[in-house]
């Protein structure tokens, strides 16, 4: 007989004392008296994985986030014990595991300093409603500790004092501090005492992070299901933490085609065909460079994916070809919702093959989006991904579309609480069947993955181009992204700057914002200032909701158009510099944008800076983020910095005022840098590059620079057909030496470099190239004192006073 129907709350539960320990090659297994098991896996000397179960049994070890190409292996591993702890030592770390309660403390092996320690450590609450546990971890914050990362959160760079939720959400017109929004990247980097570490909590359920918000000196993270499964990543350099996290979750599978780094124009929506053509023609008429034009949902027949509205676009293949002949690549939108319509082949195929998501008791997951009532493919099923990838054949291979933009893939559902699927929807999860509680945060990622697979197949031998709104850790392997439905306000210009920096710090560098704002209408000044910021974001696209008015570069009058053209032209000149930064990201995981704290963590002034950032390795950029401003104060990191516009030199380590009228912005070049530039083109490939301009910025000391080039598209670069030039510059009071080492088999079209030397402290008298003295007049064809034309194959250039 049951009389009491009140739910028994057991509250937090904790591991008991360790009763057994085993070592399985790189994994150490600790079992407690109450059947909690901790696996500590030594992934690398500086990367440890901690995985807990409360039942004595681990579920299948499966992750969408972890790359199969992630580095594994260590140089040293020793396990010892004392009365209170098991002690795990690698060549970088010492990890203490408490025999009493499994609490962990991690130290730097070099100086035995404490890096990170558990407060309560792992604990859990049983979930009566759903089964399983709410899994929790709390750690003690160290004195002066700061926190960064976590993806697209629209807040200041330093996360200390804040709390966040990770649940991918369609957040139209979100604001500062709106949480959660479009992406779930449960990875943060911490910094204290000039040492940095990161934690990646690989759990796809709804997760939470608290950075000393609830309790002043405690950082915690928890999830509404799944395992306590996290990776500890040690630097001690912050840049190494980000690189190692990016290695763990995957670098992009290939370089982007160079045209994807050009300027793109988008709107909801450009139609009919005559309107698309008119927009394209206006770009060419006004000589504003542009490489891509986008078609939003109105190109479709009744918003049915993979169809065309033949009234608006009677012959899409012809239109796409005519745009391509003028240098424009066509990008189209594809959403996940498939309209319920028995006459619609995509719907019928999905239905016949049981590819759509279902509720717990068997009915299909039905939701309203743009086409009306829809079913939704289960992208966590590999068979569904394969089917979806094949649907792109007509769009890409036959019609000639060059890229696809995945929207609404949170997944977003209209007119329902929570704006998404209910929790009881079931997913395949690559054979690990589960509810939407577990699959929600990866749904958009797996849609983008399937789209990527389709474009890779049908774009071949060219490279694929995919954009996604929703993402989980690891999505950067497949796709670029943007920051979602922002607003045309000055605050959102600030937020775009923060989000791009934060995404790069979270392993996802191919990122940009809707320039000018998606919702509402910018004025000319705001649009110009946003373009100035946007040209320094890896993904550079104007996008707007058309019902708010026009948002093309020529919308705001001649003077604004001239400013916009000037900065888009600068973007095109800097393409080889950006492409080189992208190569470093793809090869080594080095972020393309760096917040100042990521660039120089040793300088405490950088820990709370938000506006300034490093573009690539050598350019310091600071946008103007308010109206009617003729300049601003900004912080300069250590070193000497050349003003791009005036060549004035500023010494770092201080905050200074910088003038910046509307046709300017604060841009500075690190001394010693060699910045490659292409001529201005209306689109990538318009001109054959017959000379590479390199701006050389003098430094009294040493500096290294790189230039990476290949065929700009295709896969030959993976067979060694690339050109990588490593330059070493050494400057002294009366001489400048530049050494070059080239690798790779790609032959560039140009034969010469044009070197513009800035800040040279002496008048040139003698020049030696590869130890042969050369007449200055033979190299200086322009009559400019500090300009040289030189054969690209030189190995050492020696310039003397």
N, C-alpha and C positions, 0 to 999 in steps of 0.2 A: 504494500500500500504506500503510495507516494503522496505526501501531504504538502511538502514544501516545493513550490514552483519558482522560487527566486533563484536566479543564476548565481552560482558560487564563483566569486572573484578570488582567484588565487594570488593576483598581483604579480609583481616581478619575481622571477625565479633565477637562480644563479648556479653556476657549476660548483660541484663539491671538490674535494681534494683528488689529486691524480692518484690512480691506483695502478696504471700500467703505462709503459712507454715502449714504442717500437720505431725502428728506422727502416724505411723502404727506399733505398737509394737516395733520392733528393727530397723525400717526404717523411716528416717526423709525425708520429701518431701518438697523441696523448688521450687517454681514456680516464674519466672520473668515476667516482663512486656512484653518482646518480646518472650514469650512462651518457653523459655529454662527451662527445669526441671532438678534439681539435686536430686538424691536419695543418701543419706548417710546411709549405713547399718552398724550397729554395729555387726560384725561377732563374735568378742571376745573383751575383754577389750583392747587388744593391736592390734587388726586388724579391720580396717575400710575400707569399700568399697565405692568408689565414682563412680557414674554412671550418665552420662549426656545425654539428648536428646535435639535437637534444634527444634523439630517439635511439641512438646507437647505430643508425643506418643513414647513409648519404643517398640522396637522389642522384639520378644520372648526371654526370658532370658535363653539362652542355652550356655553351655561351654563344650568343650572337655577336658579342662585343669583341672577344679575344680573337686576334688574327692567327691563322695557322702558320703565318710567316714570322710570328713573334720570336725574338731571340731567346734562346734557352742556354743554360750552362753556367758554371761557376769555376773559379780558380781554386777555391779553398772551402772546405766544410768540416767543422769539428763540433762534436756534441759532448758536453761534460755536465757535471752536476755538483751542486753544493747542498747544504742542508735544506735550503728553501727554494731553490730554482733548478730547472734544467737550463743550460746555457748553450745557445747555438751561435757559432762564430763562423763568419765568412770573411773574405778579404776586405770587406767594407763595413760590415755590421756585426754587433753583438746583440743577440736577442735573449732576454731572460723570460722564461715561462714559469709562473709561480706554481709550486706544488700544491699550495693550499686551495687555489681558486681559478687557475688558468689565466690570471691577469698577466699582461705582457708589458715589458719595457724594452726599448730599443736604444742602443748606444752607438756612437761613431767609434769604429775600431781604432782609429788613429789616436784620439786623445781621450777616449772613454767618456766623452760628454754625452749627456742625455739628449736624445732627439725627440722621442715620443713615448708616452706611457699611458697605460689604461688607468682610468679613475675607477668606476665600477667594472669596467671591462665588458665582456659579453654577458648579456642577460636577456630574458625573454618573458613574454606573456602568452599564455595559450589563447587561441581565438576560437571561442565556442561557435560563432556564427559560420565561419568559413573552414574551420579546421586549421591545423598547422599553428604557427606562432607569429606573433609580432616580434621580430628580432631586433635587438638594440645593442649599441656599442657607445660607451662614453669614455672620453680621454681627457686628461688634465691639460689645460692650456698652459704653455710655458710663458714666463714673463716677456711681455712685449711681442707676443706671437701675432702674426697677421695671416690672413687667409684669402686665397684668390681662386678663380676658375668657376666651375659649375655651369659652363655653357652660356646660354643666351639671357641670363638674368638681367633685367633692365635697371641695374643699380650701380653705384660706384664700384671701382675695381676692388677695393679692400672690403671683404665680406664680414669683418669682425663686428659683432654685436647684432647680427641679423640671423633670421631663420628662414628656411626655404623648403618648398615642396616640389617634388619632381613627378609630374603627371602631365604628359604631352596634351596641350589644350589649345584649341582654336580661340585666339584672344584678339578679336577684331578691335582696333583702336586702343590697344593696351596702353598703360601709362607707366611712368616711373614707379617702381616697386610692385607692379602687378605680378602676381605669382600664383600658380604656375603659368607658363606660356608654352611656346611651341616645341621646346626640345628638352630632353632628359639626358644630361651628361653628368652622372654622379661621381665626378672626379674633382678634387680640390688640391691645391698646392699650399703648403704652410711654410712660414719663414720666421725663424727666431735666431738670435745670436749669430747672424750671418750664415746660417745653415738652413737648407730647404729640404722638405720631403713632400711626397704626395700620397693621397689615399684614393683609390678607385674602388668604390662599393658596387661590385657587379651583381646587382639585383634589379630585375625589371619590374617588380611590383611598385606600387606607390611608395616612394622613399622621401625621407625628410632629413635635413641637415640643420643643426643648430650650432652657430659659431659664437659661443659665450653670450647668447641672447637670454635664455631662461636662467642660467646660472653663470655668474660672471667669469669664472675661470674654468669652465667646462665646455668642451666641444663634443657633440654627440651626433650620431646618425642612426636611423632605424628604418625598417620597412614593414609593410602590412602583410607580409607573407614571404615565402621562400627562405633562403639560407642567409645567415651572416657569412658573407663571402667577400673578402676585400683583399686588395693588393697594396702593400706598403712599398713605396718607391723612394729611394734615397738619392739625393743629389751628390754633394751638398749644394751644387749650383742649381738654382731654380730652372735654368735652361735645360740642364740634364734631366731633371724630373719630367719636364714637358716632353722632351725627346724620348725618354724611356716609356712614358705613358703612350705616346703616339706609336712607338714600336710595338707595344703590347696590343693595342687596339687596331693597329694597321695604318699604314701610310696609303695614299691614293695608289690604285693599281697601275695607273699610267700618268704620264705628263698630260696636262690639258693641251688641246690644240691652241696655237698662239692666238687665233681669232677669238677664242672664248675669253681672252683677257682684254679684248678691245671694249669699246663702249657699246651698250645694248639699249634699245628703246622698246618700251612696253606700255600697255594701257589695257584696262578693262573697259572697252575692247576696240581694237582696230577692225572695222568691217564697214561696208563690203570691200571687195578687192580694190575698187577705185580709191578708197580711202587709204588702204595700205600702200598702194602705189604712190599716192600723192605725198604721204609722209616720207617715203623713201626718196622721192624726187626732190623734196624740199631739203633734205640733208645734203644731197649732192649739189644742189643749187647754191646753198649757203656755205658749202665747203666745211661742214661740221663732220668730222670723222665718225663713222658708225659701222659696226660689223654685223649686227643682228637685229631683227625686228620680230616681235612676239605676237602670237594670236591667242587671245584668251577664249573663254568658253563659247563665245558667239560664233566661232568658225564652225561649230558642230551643228549637226541636224538635231534640233531639240535637246541639246546638251548631252547627246549620246556619244560616249567616248569612241574614238576610232572612226568617226563619220565626218562628213562635210556637209555644210548647208549649201546646196547647189544653186540656190538663188543668190546668195552672197558671193560664193566662190565657185563659179560654173566649171572651171578647169584648173584645179589646184596645182597639178603638175606643171602646167605652162606657167602659172603665176610664180611658183617657187623657182623655176628655172630663170625667168626674167629678172626676178629679184637677185638671184645668184650671179647673173651676168653683170649686175651693177654692184656686186660685192656684198650683198645682204644675205646672211644665212637666216632661214626661217625656223623659229622655235615655236612649238605648240604646247598647250596645256593638256594634261591628262589627269583626271581625278579618279578616285577609287570606286565611287558609286556607279553601278551599272543599272540603267533604267529597266524596270519591270515591263517588258514588252515582248510578247511571243513572236513578233515579226522582226525583232532585232537580233541579228546573228550572234553577236557577242553574248547577249543575255542567254540566248537559247543554248549556246555551247557550254556556258558556265553551269546552267541548270542541268543539262543532260549529263555532264561529267561530275556533278556534285562538288563544284568548286567554290560555292558561296558559304559564308559563315552561317552557323545555326545557333539557336538558343539551346539551353540545357535539355529541354524535353523534345527537341526535334524540329520546331518551326524555324524557317529562315529568319535571319536578322534582317528586318525590314526597317529602313529609315529614309527620311526625306532629305534630299539635297537638291542641287540645281535642276536635274531632270524631273523632279517629283519623287515618287516612291522608288526606291532602289534596293537591290541586294548588293552585298559587298564580298569580293573575293577574299579567301583566307590566304594571305600572302606568306603566312608561316608554314604553308604546305609546299614542299619543293615541286610537286606536280603542278600546282597552281602557278608558281613562279615561272615554270617552263612554258606553260600555256600563255601566260601574260606576255612573256618576252617575245613569243612568236606573233602576237597581235600587232607588233610594230613593223612587220614586213612591208605592208602597203605604204604606211606613212613615211618610213625612212628609206627603204630600198627602192620603192616604185616612184613615190612622189618627190622625194629628195629633201624631206625635212632633216635639219641638221642637229636638232636638240629637242629634248622633252623636259617639261616643267611639271613636277608632281605637286599638286595643291590639295588641300582639304584632307590630307592623309594622316590626320592625328589619330583616328579618323573622326572627322567632323560630321555631326548629324544635326539637322535643323529641328527646332520646335520640340526639344526634349530636355529634361533636366540633365545637367552635366555636359550637354553638347556633344555626347559621344555614345558608343555602345553601352548597354547595361552590362553589369558584371558577369551575368550568367552566360554570355556568348562563349561558345567553345572554339578552340583553335587547335590545329595539328601540332604546332611548335616543333616542326621537324621530328615528328615521332614521339615527342614528349608532351602528350595531350594535356591541355590546361584550359582554364577560364580566361576571360578577358582581363581579369585582375592582373594576370602575369604577362599577357601578350600585348596589352594596350600600348605600352611605351615603345615596343619594337614594331608595331604594325606599319607605321610610315617608313621606317628603315627598311623593312622587308619589301614594301612596295617599290621603294627607290632601287633596291637591289635587283628586283625583277625587271624594272625599267632599264637599268644599266645593262643587264644581261642582254636585253633585246636590242638596245642601241649598239652595244659592242658587236653583236652578231651582224646586224644589218647595215651598220656604218662602215664596216671593214672594207678596204684597208685603212680607213680614217679612224680617228679616235672618237669615242662616244662623249656626249655632253648631256648631263642630267642635272636638274636642280630639284631640291626637295624642301618642303617647309618643315615637316616633322622629322625628328632624328633622335637616335639613341647613340651612345658611345660606339664608335666603329663605323658609323655611317660615312665618315670621310673617305673610306676605302672606295666608295662607289660614286660619289656625287658631290656637287657644290650645294650651297644653300643660301637663303636670305633670311632676314630677321622678321619677316611676317608683316602683318597689316598695321603699319605704323601711321602716324598722323603728321600733317604738315604744320609742325610747331617748332620753335627754337629748342624747346626741351627735348623733342624727339631727335633733333640733330645731335644734341649731346648724347642721348641714349644710343643712337646708331654708332657713335664713336666708341662708347663703352662696350657695346655688345660685340663689335668686330674684334676689339682687343681681347675680350674675354673668350670668345670662340677660338681665336688663335691660341690662346693660353690653354685651351681645353682640347687641343689636338686637331681642331677643325679650321684650317686656314682659308679654304675656298669659300669666302663669306662676303656678303655685302648687304646693304639695306635698300629699300625702295627710295631712290634719290628724290628728294622733294616732298616725300610723304605720300602714303597711299590714300588715306582718308583726308578730306578737306583740301583746301587750295593754298599753296604757298604764294607769297609775293615774290617779286623778282630777286630781291636781296637774299631772302632765305634760300631760294632755289640755287642761286649762284654760289652761296657759301656751302650748300650741301654738295653741289658738284665738286667744289674744291676738296671737300673731305672724300667724296666718293671715288675720285680718281686714284686715291691711295688705298682703296679696298680691293682685295683680289678679284671680287665679283663686282662689276661696275654697271648698274642698270637703273635707269629711270623707270618707275612704274607708278601708276595712279589709278584711282577709281574714277572713271570717266565722267560720272554724274556730277563731279565737283568742278569740272572745267578742264581746260587743256593744260598739258604739262610737258610740251616739247621744248627743246632749248631755245626756240625763237618766240615763245609765247609772251615774253615779258619785256619786249622792246629791244631796240638795236644795241643799247649799251650793255644790257645783261647778256644778250646773245654773243656779243664780242668777248665778254669775260668767260662765258661757258665754252666757247670755241677755243679760247686760249688754253684753258685747263684740260680740255679733252685732247687737244694737240700735244700738251705736255705728257699726258698719259701715253699717247702713241709713241712719242719720242723715248719714253722710259720703258717701252716693252721689253727690250733685251735685258734690262736690269731686273724687271719684275719676273721675267721668264727664268732668269738665273736664280732668283729667290725661290721660285716655285720648284726648280730642280733640287735645291737644297732641302726643301720640304718633302718632296717625293723620295729622295735618296736617304735623307738622314732624319727626317721628322722635325727639322728646325722651323719654328713658326715664321710666317711671312711678316706679320706685324708683331711688335714686341712692346708691351707696356714698359714704362721706364723701370719699374721694379724688376721685370724680367731681364732687362738690359743691364742693369747695375744694382743688384740687390744689396751690395755692401754700403751704398749711399742711403742713409735713413730718410733723406728727403724724397726719395722715389717711392716710398712705401704707400703714400696716400695720394700720389699724383694720378689724375684721371685723363686730362686732355691731351698731353703730349704722348707721342709714340714713335717708335723707330720703324720705318718702312724698309724692308729688306735688312741689310746690315749697316748701311752707311748714311741713311737719310733720316733726319729728325723733322717731324711734321707736327704742327699744332693748329687745329682748325679755329676759325673765328666762330663763336657759338652764340652770339647775341646780336640784336639789331643795332644799326647806326654806329658800329664800332669802326674806328680808324686804326685799330691795332689792339694789342693785349699784352699782359704780362705772361711769361712762360718760363719754365725751368729748363736749364741746360745741364745735361749730365756731364760728367768729367770729360775733359779733352777740349780740343779747339774745333770750332764749328764755323763753316763759311756760309754766309747768307747767299742763297741761290741767286737772288736778284741783284745784289750789290757787290758781292765778294768780300764784304766786311767780315772780319774774323771776331768771333765771340769766344771767350774762355769759359768753360763749363764749371759746374759746381755752384751756380748762382741763378737767381730769378731776375729776369730783366724785361723791360718793355720793348716790344717789337712793333714797328709801324706796319700796317697792312690795310691799305684802302681796298675798296671792293674788287679791284682787279689784281689783288695780291693776297698772299697768305703767308704765314711764317713757315718757311721751308729752309732747312739748313743741311749742309753736307759735312760729314766728318772729315777732318784733315787727313790727308794721305789716301783718300778714296779715289778710285778710278771708276767713273760712272759711264757705262756704255749707252749710246743713244742711236736710234734709227731716225731717218728723215721722216717728216710728217707725211702720213698716208691717209687717204680717205677710208681705207679698209686694209686689213692685213693682206699682203700679197699684191696690192695695187702696183707697187714699185719693186723693181729688183734693187736690192741693197748693193750699191757699188762702192761704198766706203763706210766704215764704222767710225762714228765720232766717239771719242772718249774724253770726257772732262776729267782732268787730273788735278787734284787739289793738294798743293804742297804741304808737306809735314816735315818738321825737324825731328826725324825719327823714322820708325819702320811701320809699314802697314801692308796688308795683303788684300787683294781684290780678285774676283772671278768673273768670267763671262762664259755662260753656257749657251750654245746654239745647236740646233738640229734642223731638220727639214720643216719644222713648225707643225707637222701633222704626220700621221702614220706611225709605224712601229719600227722603222729601220734603226732608230736610236738605241733600241734594245739589243741590236746586233753590233753595237760599237760605232754606228754611223752618227756620231755626235762630235761637237767641238767644244772642249773645255779648256779655257785659257786661264791659267793661274798667274797673276801678276804680283810681284813683290816690289814695293817702292821703298827707297831709302833716301831721305833728304838730309842734307847738311847745309851749313851756312853758305857754301860756295859750290855745291854740286848736288845733282839729283840723279839717282840710279834707278832704272826700272828694269827688272828682269821678268822674262816671260817663259813659262813652260806650258806647252800645248799637248793635250792627249785627245784621242778619238780620231776616227777615220773620216768624219764629215768635212767636206770642203765648202767653205762659205763662198758666196758669189763675189764678195768684195776682195780686193787684193791689198788694200791699204787701210791704215788707221789714220784718222785726223786727230791729233792730240791737242787739246786746248789746255794749257797749263795755267792754273789759277794760283795766285799768291806767291809766285816765284820771287825770292828775296834778292835776286841778282840778275844782271843782264847777261844773256847767253853769249859766250865767246867761242867755246869749242864743243863739238858733239862727236861722240864715238858710237858707232853701231857695230856690235859684235867685234870690238877692239879695233875697228877701222875708223880713222878720223874722217869726218864727212863735212862738207861745206854747209853752213847754216842756210845759205841761199838755195842750195839744192833741195832742202827739206821744207823751206818756208815759202809756199807758193802764194800766200795771201798778203804778205807784207806785214802781218801782225807779229809783234815781237815774240809772243809766246805760243804760236801755233806751228805745229810740225806735221808734215805728211810723211808717213813712214811705212815701209813694207810690213805686212802683218806677221811675217815669219821671223822677225827679229828675236833674238834671245836676250840681248842686253843692250840697253840704251843708256849712255852716260852723258849727261849734260853738265857742263862746267862753266864757271864764271870766267 
